[in-house]
């Protein structure tokens, strides 16, 4: 977590003629603001797509996988897309023509640029395989969440991912 911008700075410096795009979650991006200062000061032309789901998704998934009810994973983000130049701004859902047009503008902008992409908070990122202990942990999380009055979260998660 929180390595995309630093990795992209290295890639951009190694291949200055190529376009480099960093994909970052909102939590990881927030941890990388020092790297963003470097991008702006050095005018490194990296484009950043911030996937904004308002939470530390991987941390929450790990907690659920261990059978825990997640704690301290919700984020109250600023609107990353409203940053001033040299950033491109905008905040759209992934679907639709407006988001595609905005992505095109961000890609063509000289210097560093940012696209804030809102994503559904309950959408899970599934690993290529699941261990039996993770399946058990997710079942335990679901039981605990229901017992703590959070059945709505469990049903929303199931509905978003089926």
N, C-alpha and C positions, 0 to 999 in steps of 0.2 A: 504494500500500500504506500502511496505517496512517492512514487519514483518516476512517474511518467514525464514530468517536465525536465528533471535533471537528465534523464536518459535522452530525451529529445534534444536538449542543448548539445550533448555530446554528438548525437547523430548529425545535427545541423552543422556543427563545426567540422565534422569529418566529411560531410557531403554538402558543401555550401550551395551548390546549384540545384539541389532537390528540395521539394516541399516536404516539410515534416509536420505531422499532426499528432498532438498529444491528446490522449483520451483519459480523462480523470473523473473520478467520482467527486461529489461535492465535499465529502470529508477529507479525501486525499488532497484535493485542490486547496482547501483551507490550510492544510499543513505546509503547502508549498509556496506561500506568498513571498518568501525570500527569493525563491527562484524567479518569480514573476518580476520582482524588482530588477534582477539581472537581465531578464529578457528586454524590459523597457529601456534600461540604461544602455545596454549594448546593441539595441535594435536588432535582436535575433528574430528572424521572421517565422517563428514557430506559430502555428495555429493551434488553439486549445479548445476542445469540446468538453464542457463540464456537464456531466450527467447528474442532474439535480433531483434527487429523490427525497431530500430533507432528512436523511439519516445516515448513520454509519452502517451501511447495508451488510458488509462482510462481517463486521463485529457482531451485529445482531444475528446474522445467520449462524455464526459460530456459537453464540450463546444458546440459540434455539437448538442447534445440533447437539449440544451438551445437555439438553433437557431443562434449560433455565429460562425463566421469563426475562426477556431483555431489559436491561437497565442502562441509562445514560447513553442511548444510541440515537435519540431524536435530535435533529439540528434545526435551529431557527436561522436559516440562511439569509444573507442579504441577497438582493437581486444581482447576481454576478454580471448579468448582461447589461446593467446600467452603468458600468464603469465608463469613465471618460476616455477619449482618444489617448493613445493609439489603438485602443481596443474597439472592435466592432461590437455593437450592442444588439440585443434582441433576446426574446424569451418566447419560444414556441414549443408546442408538442412535437414529437418526432414526426408525426404524420402530417401530410398536407403540403400544398404548394408553397405557402408562406415560409415554412421551415426550409424547404429545398432552396428557395430563392435566397434566404438569409445565409444558408450554408455556402452558397455560391459567392455571395458578397464577401463573406469572411475569408474564403479561400483566396480571393483576388486582392485583398487588401495588402498593401506593402507593410512590412514590419510585423510585429506580433499582433495577434487578434484572438478574440474569445467569442465562443458561441455557447450560451447557456441553454441546455436542453432539459426541459422538464420531463421526468419519467415517473411512472406510477410507483409509489412507495412500497407497495406490497408485492411487486414483481420480484420473484426470486431469480438469482443467477445460479443455474444448476451446474455443478461440476460434471465432467464427463462420466464419472462413476460415483456411486454412493456406497459407503461402507455400511455394514449392518448396524454398527454402533451409532452412526449418524441418523439412520432411519429410526432406531429406538429412541435416540435423543429428541428427534423432532416429534415423535409420538408423546414422549414425556412432557415436552414443552406444551403441546396442544392440551394435554390433560390439565397441567398446572394453570395455563392461561384461562381455560374454562372455569376452573375452580376459583380463580381470582377475579372473576367477572369480566374477562376479556374474550369471551366466546366470539364476539363480533370480529375481532382481529383474526382469529383462526379461520372463520368462515370467509372473511374477505381475502385472506391469503390463499385459501383453497380455490375460491372463485377466480382470482386473478391468474392463477397458474394452471388451471385445467383446460 
